[in-house]
């Protein structure tokens, strides 16, 4: 039965990551690889970096990365994985609550991969704030579910339907000028749940480039 947790973000996610030694596969998200692998490396921000697979993949390709997550448990693993991969010097790990954190400086890539949470998370506000940090000519890449998987233990009733890429672009003001929308699409993929359940999920993929001043 899906229930809404009353834990705070740090408590919830530390508990979540403590349930097992490794939660995610250790591989970068496929949409990130596809959308960024040919982009020249510069400075990147990875929002909700978890155990660090995306940030490490970027660092291995020459990016200087800031990975941000609320879970100290996840970040401890991310640091170790970066050490093991030989890219620790290219990644800065920050333990921050994204609902309160204010990014500093500009980034040539801002990536938010599946930034969803069963505890309160002002996702649109976080993404709007992050978009403001994208440097001229830089990229904003947001990938997310359009609906939670059927086995989800925790989902809010008002989040049963999550935005598609076009809807998110409108919400973030990316249609109002100053941006070029390069990828606005939905993708289906087969996934396996924690007890072997099978489902087809639809992901929203939004890649937008900040227009350089004339």
C-alpha positions as CSV (number, residue, x, y, z in Angstrom):
1,X,0.0,0.0,0.0
2,X,1.4,3.4,-0.9
3,X,1.7,5.7,2.0
4,X,3.0,9.2,2.4
5,X,6.0,9.5,4.7
6,X,6.3,12.1,7.5
7,X,10.1,11.9,7.7
8,X,12.2,14.9,6.7
9,X,14.3,14.6,3.5
10,X,17.6,13.8,5.2
11,X,16.1,11.2,7.5
12,X,14.1,9.5,4.7
13,X,16.9,9.3,2.2
14,X,19.6,8.2,4.7
15,X,17.2,5.4,5.8
16,X,16.5,4.5,2.2
17,X,20.2,4.2,1.3
18,X,21.0,2.3,4.5
19,X,18.6,-0.5,3.6
20,X,21.3,-2.1,1.3
21,X,24.9,-1.7,0.5
22,X,24.2,-0.4,-3.0
23,X,20.9,0.9,-4.2
24,X,21.5,1.8,-7.9
25,X,23.4,-0.1,-10.6
26,X,26.5,2.2,-10.7
27,X,25.8,2.9,-14.3
28,X,25.0,6.4,-15.6
29,X,21.5,7.2,-16.7
30,X,21.1,6.3,-20.4
31,X,19.5,9.6,-21.3
32,X,22.4,11.5,-19.8
33,X,24.8,9.4,-21.9
34,X,22.9,9.9,-25.1
35,X,22.3,13.6,-24.7
36,X,25.7,14.6,-23.4
37,X,28.4,12.2,-24.7
38,X,29.3,14.4,-27.6
39,X,29.2,17.7,-25.6
40,X,32.6,19.2,-24.9
41,X,33.4,18.9,-21.2
42,X,33.3,21.9,-18.9
43,X,31.6,22.6,-15.6
44,X,28.5,20.5,-14.6
45,X,26.0,20.4,-11.7
46,X,24.3,17.1,-10.9
47,X,21.2,17.6,-8.8
48,X,20.2,14.7,-6.5
49,X,23.4,12.8,-7.4
50,X,22.7,9.8,-5.1
51,X,25.6,7.3,-5.2
52,X,27.4,9.3,-7.9
53,X,27.2,7.3,-11.1
54,X,26.2,10.2,-13.3
55,X,28.8,12.6,-11.8
56,X,31.5,10.0,-12.1
57,X,30.7,9.3,-15.7
58,X,30.9,13.0,-16.5
59,X,34.2,13.4,-14.6
60,X,35.7,10.4,-16.5
61,X,35.0,12.4,-19.6
62,X,36.8,15.5,-18.4
63,X,34.0,17.4,-16.8
64,X,34.4,19.3,-13.5
65,X,31.4,18.3,-11.5
66,X,29.5,19.4,-8.4
67,X,27.2,16.6,-7.2
68,X,24.5,17.6,-4.7
69,X,22.4,15.3,-2.5
70,X,20.6,15.4,0.8
71,X,21.8,11.9,1.9
72,X,25.2,11.7,3.7
73,X,25.0,7.9,3.3
74,X,24.7,8.2,-0.5
75,X,27.5,10.8,-0.7
76,X,29.8,8.6,1.3
77,X,29.4,5.9,-1.3
78,X,29.8,8.4,-4.1
79,X,33.1,9.7,-2.7
80,X,34.4,6.1,-2.5
81,X,33.2,5.3,-6.0
82,X,34.9,8.4,-7.4
83,X,38.1,7.4,-5.6
84,X,37.9,3.9,-7.1
85,X,37.3,5.4,-10.6
86,X,40.3,7.8,-10.2
87,X,38.3,11.0,-10.6
88,X,38.0,12.2,-7.0
89,X,39.8,15.4,-7.8
90,X,37.2,16.3,-10.5
91,X,34.1,16.0,-8.4
92,X,32.9,18.2,-5.4
93,X,30.2,16.5,-3.3
94,X,27.8,18.7,-1.4
95,X,25.4,17.5,1.3
96,X,22.5,19.9,0.8
97,X,18.7,20.0,0.9
98,X,17.8,21.1,-2.6
99,X,14.7,22.8,-1.3
100,X,16.9,25.3,0.5
101,X,20.2,25.3,-1.3
102,X,21.1,28.2,-3.6
103,X,23.6,27.2,-6.3
104,X,26.5,29.6,-6.9
105,X,28.2,30.5,-10.1
106,X,27.4,29.2,-13.6
107,X,27.4,25.7,-15.1
108,X,27.7,24.5,-18.7
109,X,25.5,21.6,-17.8
110,X,22.8,21.2,-15.2
111,X,21.5,17.7,-15.0
112,X,18.5,16.5,-13.0
113,X,17.9,12.8,-13.5
114,X,14.7,11.5,-11.8
115,X,14.5,14.2,-9.3
116,X,11.4,12.8,-7.5
117,X,10.8,12.3,-3.8
118,X,8.1,10.8,-1.5
119,X,8.9,13.6,1.0
120,X,8.0,17.2,0.2
121,X,10.1,18.4,-2.7
122,X,9.4,21.7,-4.5
123,X,10.7,20.2,-7.8
124,X,9.6,23.0,-10.1
125,X,11.1,25.7,-7.9
126,X,14.4,23.7,-7.6
127,X,14.6,23.3,-11.4
128,X,13.8,27.0,-12.1
129,X,16.5,28.0,-9.7
130,X,19.0,25.6,-11.3
131,X,18.1,26.8,-14.8
132,X,19.1,30.3,-13.8
133,X,22.7,29.0,-13.2
134,X,23.1,27.6,-16.7
135,X,25.8,29.6,-18.5
136,X,25.1,31.1,-22.0
137,X,25.4,28.3,-24.5
138,X,25.1,25.7,-21.7
139,X,22.6,22.9,-21.3
140,X,19.8,22.1,-18.9
141,X,18.9,18.3,-19.0
142,X,15.9,17.1,-17.0
143,X,14.8,13.5,-17.1
144,X,11.9,12.2,-15.0
145,X,9.0,9.8,-14.7
146,X,5.6,10.7,-16.1
147,X,4.0,8.4,-13.6
148,X,5.3,6.4,-10.6
149,X,6.0,2.7,-11.1
150,X,3.0,0.5,-10.0
151,X,5.0,-1.0,-7.1
152,X,6.0,2.4,-5.6
153,X,5.8,2.3,-1.8
154,X,5.3,6.0,-1.4
155,X,3.7,8.4,-3.8
156,X,1.6,11.5,-3.1
157,X,-2.0,11.3,-4.4
158,X,-1.5,14.6,-6.3
159,X,1.6,13.3,-8.1
160,X,0.0,10.3,-9.8
161,X,0.5,12.1,-13.1
162,X,3.9,13.8,-13.5
163,X,4.6,16.4,-16.2
164,X,5.7,15.4,-19.7
165,X,8.7,17.2,-21.2
166,X,6.6,19.9,-23.1
167,X,4.6,20.6,-19.9
168,X,7.8,21.0,-17.9
169,X,9.3,23.3,-20.5
170,X,6.3,25.6,-20.1
171,X,6.3,25.4,-16.3
172,X,10.0,26.3,-16.2
173,X,9.5,29.2,-18.6
174,X,11.7,27.8,-21.3
175,X,9.2,28.7,-24.0
176,X,9.3,32.4,-23.1
177,X,12.6,33.1,-24.9
178,X,16.3,32.8,-24.1
179,X,16.3,29.1,-24.6
180,X,16.4,26.6,-27.5
181,X,14.6,23.4,-26.9
182,X,16.7,20.6,-28.4
183,X,15.1,17.5,-27.0
184,X,11.4,17.4,-25.9
185,X,10.3,13.8,-25.9
186,X,8.9,10.8,-24.1
187,X,10.6,7.5,-24.0
188,X,9.4,4.1,-23.0
189,X,11.6,1.5,-21.3
190,X,11.2,-1.8,-19.6
191,X,11.9,-1.9,-15.9
192,X,12.1,-4.5,-13.1
193,X,10.7,-3.8,-9.6
194,X,12.3,-4.9,-6.3
195,X,10.5,-8.2,-6.3
196,X,10.9,-8.9,-10.0
197,X,7.8,-7.1,-11.2
198,X,7.9,-6.0,-14.8
199,X,6.5,-2.8,-16.2
200,X,6.9,-0.3,-19.0
201,X,7.7,3.2,-17.8
202,X,7.5,6.4,-19.8
203,X,10.2,9.0,-19.1
204,X,10.1,12.7,-20.0
205,X,13.3,14.0,-21.5
206,X,13.9,17.7,-21.8
207,X,17.2,19.2,-23.1
208,X,17.3,22.9,-23.4
209,X,20.2,25.2,-24.4
210,X,20.5,28.8,-23.0
211,X,20.9,31.2,-25.9
212,X,24.0,33.2,-26.1
213,X,23.6,37.0,-26.1
214,X,23.9,38.4,-29.6
